[in-house]
Amino acid sequence: LVTWKRNCRSCCLLSYRSDHKETRKLNCSERIMWKYSPDSEPALRIYPVNLGDDGNYTCEIVNSEGNFLFFSSLTVIVPPTVTLTHDKSRVAACQASAAKPAADISWIPANSNSTEEEFHHPNGTVTRVSYFGWTNSIFPTVTCLVTHPATNQTLLMNLT
């Protein structure tokens, strides 16, 4: 017997009983299935993954040798949507929207006067906005660097 379950109430339970060649799903969406045949390799597949799939999963295998538990943690990472804009008051805004975890924003040239705002969304994602004023800048361009576990992006803007 092989059973996959997520460690929460009323979450998906996927099981396979090899002696009866019987597969069962309880509270599972169509996105959750066996990666291969559970007879040969009882790996879990979640596709497409979404933010609600974050969590801890347990695989229990029961055979004549005993009960074996395997634990796995799934962390869903969402890359940000990145934009770089400016307004008439000579302030550039670099925005990394709806990321999980929040993206880091830095500037070239470095600016000790930059400010940052952060907005937390109900779905667990974060939008970060960094502002760069260039009123007295001697540089012809500004570069926004967005660093995130899923992606790194560099956006360049002319200041002239």
Secondary structure by P-SEA (a helix, b strand, c coil): cbbbbccccccbbbbbbccccbbbbccccccccccccccccbbbbbcccccccbbbbbbbbbccccbbbbbbbbbbbbbbbccccccccbbbbbbbcccccbbbbbbccccccccbbbbbccccbbbbbbbbbcccccccbbbbbbbcccbbbbbbbbcc
